[in-house]
Amino acid sequence: MPSTRPALNQLPPVTVPLTLLIPWQKKHYFDPHAPRAPFRSRAFTFWGDTALFPLVHAFLTGCAADQDPDYRHVFDLLGTELAANAIKHSRSGGPGGNYTLRVDRFADGLTLTCRDGGEPGTGVWDCRDRSYLAPNPAGLDSDSTGGRGLALVDALATRWGDNGLPTHRHVWFHLAYDFSGSAWAVA
């Protein structure tokens, strides 16, 4: 007997109230027009699904709201690259996965850290098991088919790095307000 349930890709789109995804105490994180509450640090944990990228963009834009449009654009671009890498290359993109974006404000710029679920297939955590990320040198070539994410971060961030732990990776970048150390400053 054929099933009367529609396939998942045939289900109609639905609207979900944001209050189901964002606690009321943190709704100003996602509103760039909210009164500027001074902050030292903001963090939010996202489900590992690219469907939530509009919220990621809103979070990053809200954190950099008091900066000029170029700064907001580059900060958002680099932040979404880290989020996309967490979903694509870690357990964060698997069933039930999530990742956390944390923004720290300093006198000279903003630092974003993306904490993900670690590489798929990694076993028990061992602090001696270190492997650091490196950008693809050809990542920014026009004919490159991949590897653009970390190459962009390497070129546009003032500085960046990771904790070297593949079981629970923390990738971060710092973007100076004046774009010092960034290829954006010379563009």
C-alpha positions in Angstrom: 0.0 0.0 0.0 1.5 3.4 -1.0 2.2 5.9 1.8 -0.1 8.9 2.0 2.6 11.0 3.7 4.4 13.6 1.4 8.1 13.3 0.9 10.2 15.8 2.9 11.1 17.7 -0.2 7.4 18.1 -1.1 6.4 19.7 2.2 5.3 23.3 2.0 7.5 26.0 3.5 6.5 27.3 6.9 7.2 30.3 9.0 8.7 29.8 12.4 8.5 32.5 15.0 12.0 33.7 15.9 11.1 33.5 19.6 11.4 29.7 19.2 15.0 30.1 18.1 16.2 33.2 20.0 15.6 33.8 23.7 14.2 37.2 24.5 17.3 38.1 26.5 19.4 37.9 23.3 17.1 39.3 20.7 19.1 42.5 20.5 22.1 40.4 19.3 20.3 40.0 16.0 19.0 43.6 15.6 21.5 46.1 14.2 19.0 48.9 14.9 18.6 48.1 18.6 20.0 50.6 21.0 23.7 50.0 21.3 24.3 48.0 24.4 28.0 48.1 25.2 29.3 44.6 25.2 32.7 42.9 25.9 31.6 39.5 24.6 28.6 37.9 22.9 28.1 34.3 22.1 25.3 32.3 20.4 25.0 28.6 19.6 23.5 27.8 16.2 22.1 24.6 14.9 24.4 23.1 12.2 22.2 23.9 9.3 22.8 26.4 6.5 19.1 27.3 6.6 19.9 29.4 9.7 22.5 31.5 7.9 20.1 34.6 7.8 20.4 34.5 11.6 24.2 34.1 11.4 24.3 37.2 9.2 22.0 39.1 11.6 24.2 38.1 14.6 27.4 39.2 12.9 25.9 42.4 11.6 24.5 43.2 15.0 27.8 42.7 16.7 29.5 45.1 14.2 26.6 47.5 13.9 28.5 50.6 15.1 31.2 50.2 12.4 31.3 51.5 8.8 29.7 49.4 6.0 33.0 48.0 4.7 33.9 46.7 8.2 30.5 45.1 8.6 30.7 43.5 5.2 34.2 42.0 5.8 33.3 40.9 9.3 30.2 39.2 8.1 32.0 37.6 5.1 34.7 36.1 7.3 32.3 35.0 10.1 30.0 33.2 7.7 33.0 31.5 6.1 33.9 30.1 9.6 30.3 29.0 10.2 30.1 27.3 6.7 33.4 25.5 7.4 32.0 24.3 10.8 28.9 22.9 9.1 30.7 21.4 6.1 33.9 20.0 7.7 32.9 19.1 11.3 30.4 17.1 13.2 28.5 20.4 13.7 26.9 19.8 10.3 25.6 16.3 11.3 22.4 15.3 12.9 21.9 17.2 16.2 25.1 19.2 15.5 25.7 22.8 16.5 28.5 25.4 16.6 29.0 28.6 18.7 30.0 32.0 17.4 31.6 34.2 20.0 32.5 37.9 19.4 34.9 39.7 21.7 35.2 43.5 21.5 38.7 45.0 21.9 39.9 48.6 21.6 41.4 47.9 18.2 38.8 45.5 16.6 36.6 42.5 17.0 37.6 38.9 17.4 35.3 36.1 16.3 35.7 32.5 17.5 33.8 29.6 15.9 33.7 26.5 18.2 32.6 23.5 16.3 32.0 19.8 16.9 35.3 18.6 15.7 36.3 16.5 12.7 34.1 13.6 11.9 35.6 10.3 12.9 37.8 11.7 15.7 37.9 9.6 18.8 38.7 10.4 22.4 40.2 13.8 23.1 43.9 13.8 23.6 45.6 17.2 24.1 48.8 15.9 22.4 46.8 15.2 19.2 47.3 18.6 17.5 46.8 19.5 13.8 46.6 23.2 12.8 44.6 24.5 9.9 46.4 26.0 6.9 44.8 28.0 4.0 45.0 26.6 0.5 47.6 28.7 -1.3 45.6 28.5 -4.6 42.2 29.1 -2.8 41.8 32.6 -4.2 42.7 31.7 -7.8 39.7 32.4 -10.1 39.9 28.8 -11.5 40.0 27.2 -8.0 37.0 24.9 -7.2 37.5 24.9 -3.4 39.5 26.1 -0.5 38.4 29.7 -0.6 37.2 29.9 3.0 40.4 29.9 4.9 42.2 31.7 2.0 39.8 34.6 2.5 40.2 34.6 6.2 44.0 34.5 5.8 43.9 37.4 3.3 41.3 39.7 4.9 41.7 39.1 8.7 44.3 41.1 10.7 45.3 37.7 12.2 43.8 34.3 12.7 44.4 30.8 14.0 42.9 27.8 15.7 43.5 25.8 18.8 44.9 22.8 16.9 42.5 20.3 18.5 40.6 18.4 15.8 38.2 16.9 18.3 36.7 20.3 19.2 38.2 23.0 17.0 38.1 26.7 17.9 38.9 28.8 14.8 39.3 32.5 15.3 40.1 35.7 13.5 40.7 39.3 14.6 39.7 42.1 12.3 41.1 45.5 13.2 38.8 48.5 12.9 41.3 50.2 10.6 41.9 47.0 8.5 45.6 46.9 9.5 47.2 43.6 8.3 44.2 43.0 5.9 44.3 42.9 2.1 41.0 44.8 2.3 43.0 47.9 3.3 44.9 47.9 0.1 42.0 47.0 -2.2 
